[in-house]
Amino acid sequence: MKSGETFSFEAKNGETIILRPVDEKDAQDIIKHVETIVKAGRYLHKEEPRSLEEEIKFILETRLKGNMYTAVERKGKVVGIARVLKGELEMKKHTGIFRTWIHQESQGLGIGKQVMNYTLRWARTNNLHKLWLTVFSGNEKAVMVYEKAEFIIEGRQKNQAIIDGKFEDEIFMAYFFESKKEN
């Protein structure tokens, strides 16, 4: 699965969900949903969304570098994303950092599992050895999802963030491809 492949599946509610490369026309939907997630104030590694110009530039750069930036499309709108940015230094080209979010209204439909499978297939096809991410300790549901997908905890930074007035650790997790079977 190289950059550019589209995959559709049936969500738990019977709707068709499409996973496809992000396009410039998706920038506004992405910004709108990031704004709502940022306002909720939890678990997103940003404090404000990109401007429309910045998002379009990011989309184009991601595509140019051969990275994965995937739209989760539901009813013709982007309701989530998944992306893998490969290491740019020669010594890190075998790695990729994974980030994802799905808007709250589209959670619980089995989309996350399909996004994870899609991402792992993409990373394997693109010869990554290691896919890594960070997640805050209070996001126990996400930690469980990643562990179920066979990510392992590599370490944690204690009290790395203050979320809802409480310290939370930032957990580093990774998936190693050399010993994994095909998903």
C-alpha positions, 0 to 999 in steps of 0.5 A, a space after each residue: 500500500 503506497 501513498 495514494 490508496 483508498 480503502 472503504 469499509 462498513 462501520 458498526 452502524 452500517 455506514 460506508 467509511 472511506 480512508 483515502 489520501 488527504 487532499 488540499 480540499 480537505 483542509 477546511 474540514 480538518 481545521 474545523 474538527 481540530 478546533 473542536 478538539 482543541 477547545 475540548 482541551 484534551 489529548 491533542 498535541 497542539 493548542 490551535 489549528 493551522 491556518 488554511 494556508 498552513 494546512 494546505 502547505 502541510 498537505 503538499 509537503 507531506 505528499 511530496 516527502 512520501 509520507 502518509 496523510 490519510 483522511 477518514 471520510 464519513 458522509 462526504 466530510 473528513 471526520 478524522 485523520 491518520 498520518 505517518 511522518 517518516 524519519 528525515 535523517 538517513 539514520 532514522 529513515 526506518 522509523 515513522 511517527 504516527 498521529 491520529 484523531 477521530 472526531 468524537 461524533 465518529 468514535 465508537 463505530 470501529 473506525 479506529 481499528 480500521 485506521 490502525 490496520 490501514 496505517 500498519 499496512 502502509 508502514 510495512 509496505 513502505 519498509 518501516 522497521 518502527 512506528 512510534 507515537 506518544 500518548 498521555 497517560 490519562 488517555 487510557 482508552 488510547 493506550 489500550 487500543 495501541 497495546 491491543 494493536 501490539 504497540 509496546 511501551 518504550 518509556 514515559 516522561 513523568 508529569 510532562 503535561 498538565 491536563 484539566 489541572 492535573 499532571 499527566 505522563 507522556 507515554 512513548 509507544 512503538 510497533 516493531 515490524 520485524 517480528 510481526 505477522 501480516 495484518 
